[in-house]
Amino acid sequence: MRRNPYSSAEIDRASHKRHSDDDIEDLLVGSKTRFVPVDTERNLVDRKGDNPQPVFLQGMMARAMMSGGAQPIFLGHVEEETFFALDITGFELPAPDMGEFIDLRQVGSLLFAREGSILAYARAMTYWHRRHRFCGVCGAATKVSKAGHERLCTSEACKAQHFPRTDPAVIMLVHHGDQCLLGRGKQFPRGMHSTLAGFVEPGESFEDAVAREVYEEVKVKVHDVRYRHSQPWPFPASVMIGFHAEAEGLDFEVDTSELESARWMSREELRPENLPKDGSFSMPRKDSIARRLIEEWLGHEAGPPPVV
């Protein structure tokens, strides 16, 4: 089954090692251990050549930063290599010409799938840690536990456990006959249109969330809501659950507090040679599940929905 970008299927998370301080200490000084530096949600990438390459730290360089307070987070193993995330926000790189810190989405579609998934995983974990330094129950400081996969409240009266969280969001291609409905968010780059999406609310199934979000955004009722596949989306902390959904009709009304605009597009209009050349319309990025949902509907990716 084809994986979406940023999915970490190739990473052996080795969760049993998170409970052993001795195992983690041995891994931290291993000759095949790599550290994934993250600076305020940005990953370190070398873009000097033809293809961008992730930059990993190791050895004395990484240990110097940890001695200065950078907190390692165990990610797992990829074949014979071990990976830790390392939040180095506020630190200076020992060698400034190693690369540049950039938003992963700028290069995600150009990286190998494995590398993209490692960078995304590191980004997600460091983001969570920066926002959970204090207990949400009592307000006391928290400390790192289980190799970075838990934070514990330091108050003896509380001792609450906090675990990394991912916000579920539904993302859906709404179609009717030979047309699909694409929306434009106010924050999108010029011309870009995408599938509709929204967060799942408490007490709501994914299918219910699809129907609610579509009606809220464009006043369209849908049926035959079918799951396709999912994608981790750590921008900042979501997992996208992808669907196709059939609209009951073509009439719609945009809620301008949700979207800037929306439009029905036919398969013919979405053929690459028929897309506007003036930048007034463009598809979602190739690293997004939105793009894949559209490509599936266009028939560029054949086959039944994946078995889950």
N, C-alpha and C positions, 0 to 999 in steps of 0.2 A: 504494500500500500504506500502510495506517495505521501511523504510527510510535508507539512507546511513549514516555511522558514521559521527558525527560532525554536523548533521542537527538539527536545533533548533526548530522543530515543537512544542515541548512540552513547550517552553518558551513563556509566554504571555509578549510581549515586552512593552505593555502599553504605547505606544508612546505619548498618550495625556498627560501623567504626566511629560514628558520632558519639557513642557512649563511652569510648575508651580514650582517656587523655593520653595514655602511653602510645596508642596507635597513631593518634593525631600528631604527637610530638615527633614520632619517627618519620611520618610523612612530610612534615614541615621542612625537614633537613634532607629529604631524599634527592638523589641526583637527577631523577626524572620528574621532579615536581616543578610545576609552572604556576605562576601567580598572575591573575588577571586583574590589572589595575583599572580602577574606576574612579573618576573624578566628577562628582556632582552629576550623576546619570550619564556621563560621557565615557566612551571606551577609547583606549589608546590604539591607534591604527597608523600604520606606515603607508602613506599614499604617494611615495616618491616614484615608484615603478609604474608599470602598466596596470597592475591589479593591486587593489588595497590588501594589506596583510595585517592581521592582528599582531600586536606586540605584547609578549608575555615577559614577565620578570622572573629571575631565578637566582639562587645562590646568595652571595653577600649583598647584592643590591636589594633583594626583597627583605632579607633579614635586617638590614639597616633600617628600613622603613618600619618594620614590625617593632624593632627596639625603640623607635621614636613614637610608637603608639598606634600605628596602623593595625587594624584588626583583621586577621585572616578568617575566611569563611570556607569551610570544606565543601567543595562541589562534587567531587567524585573522581572516577578514573575513565580515561579514554584509552583503550588498549593498554599500553604499558606506562602511560603518563598519568600523573596525578595533578589535579587542578584545584587551586584555592582562589576565591575572589579576594581582592585587597583594596579596600577603600582608602585612597591616598589623597582625598580632598584636603587641601591646605598644605600638602607636601610638594617639594620641587623634585622633578626627575633628576637622577644623577647625571644623565646625559640628555640635554634638551632636544638634541636632534634625533632621538629615538623614534619619534612620531608625533602625532597630534591627537588631542582628545576631541572626539566628535560624537554627534548623535548617531547611534548605530543605524538608524533608518536611512542615513545618507549613503551607506555602503552595504547595507544588509543584502541586497539582491546580487551583489558582486562577490560576496564571500562564499566559500564552500559551506555547505549546510552544517557540517560539524562545527566549524569555527563560529558561525553565526549563533548557533545554539549555546555555545560556551559563553560568548560575550553577553548574550541576552540573559542567561541564567545568573551570571555575575552581577549584571546591572539590576536585576530584580531583587536579589538578596541584599545588596548594599543599600538600595533605596529603602527597603523595609527597615533595616537596622537604623538608618539615620532618622527615621520617623517614630521609632519606638524606644527611645532612650529613657523614657519615663513611663511609669505604670499607668495604664488607662483606668485602673480601679481606684488607686489611692494617691497617685501623683509622685510616688517615690522613684528614685533612680532605678533602672534595671541593669542587669549584668548579662553578659553573653554566656550561653551554655550550649552543650551538645554541638560543639564545633561550629557554632554560628546558626544553628537551626532552632534555637529557642532563646528567649530572654526571660530572666527571672527577676521578679520584684525583690529588691533588697530589704524591704521592710519586713521585719520579723512578724508583725501583726497581719501582714497580707500574703506575701510569698506567691503572688499570682504568677502563673505561667503564661507566656505569650509566644505564639507561633506565627511564622510567616503567613501572610494572607494574600489571596488572589481574588480580585473582584470579577465575578462572572458577568459577561455581557453577551447578548445575542446580536448576531449580524445576519441580515437576510436579504436575499435577492427576491424582490417582489416582481412577478411576471403575470401577464395576461395575454394569451394567444402568442403572437410573434413579437411582443414588446415587453420590455422590462422597465421598471421605474427606478431612476437613479436620482439621488439628491446631492445637493451641494451645501456643505457646512460653511459657516461664516469664516472659519479659520483655515479653510483649504487653500492651497496654492491656486493661482489664477487658472481658471478653466477646469480644474479637477472636479469630477463627479464620482460618486461612489454608491455603494449599497447603503441601505438604512441600518441603523444600529442603536442599541441602548442597553443600559444596565438592568439586570434582573433584580426585582424587588423582593423583600422578604415574603415568604408564603406563596411564591409564584413559581410555576413550572416554566421551563424554557419556552415551550409552545405558547403558553399564555403571555409570556413576555413579548414574544414576536408579535402576536396579534395586538397587544396593547400599544407597543411602541410604534407600529405602523399606523395605527389609527390616530395616535397622538400627533404624529409628525405630519401625516398627509391625509387624514380622514378617509382612509381606504380600509375596507374590511377584507380579511384574507381567510383562506381555508387551505386544506391540504398542505399543512406545514410539515416539511420533511427535513430531518437532520442530514447534513452532509459530512462535516468534519470540523475540527477545532484547531485553534492556534494560540499558543502563548503569546501575549502581547504586552511586554513589560514597559509600556510607555504611558503611564508609569507602572501599573500593577494589575493587569487584566488577563483573562483568558477569554478568547472570542469563540463562541459556539455558533457555527455557521449553518444556515438553513436556506432552503428554497421555499417560497410561499406563493400561492396563487391568489391574485386579486379578484374580487367579485365584479369589478368593472373598471373603466378607464378614468372616471371622474375622480378628481382629487383636489384637495385644498391644503396648501402649505401653512403650517404653523410657523410663522417667521421668528418666533422665539426659539425654535428648534433648528430650523433650516433657513438658508438664504433663498433657495429655490429647489425645484424638482422638475423632472421632465421624463416623458416616456421616450424610449429609444428602441428602434427595431433592430433585429439582427443585421439587416442590410446596412443600416446607419452605423453600426458598430464594427463593420468590417474595417480593417486597418486602412485600406486605400480610400475609404469614404469619410474618415474622421477629418474634422476641420483642420486646416493647416495654419490657421491664424491664432491658435492657442485658446480659442473660446471654449473648447471642450477637450478633456483628456480623461483617460481611464485612471483608476487607482494604481498605486505603485505595485510592481511585480512581486514584492516581498509580502504583500498583504493577502489575507484570506478573502477580502472583498474582490480582488482581482481574480482569484481562482474561482469564486462563485460565479462570476460573470463568464469566465472562460468555459466553465462547465455548461452553462446554459446555452452558450453559443455553439456548443458541440465540439469544442477544441479538446475536450477531455472526456472520452467515452467511458462507458461502464456503469454498473449499478452503484448505489451509495455504499461506502465502506462498511464492513461488518464491525460492530463494536460490542 
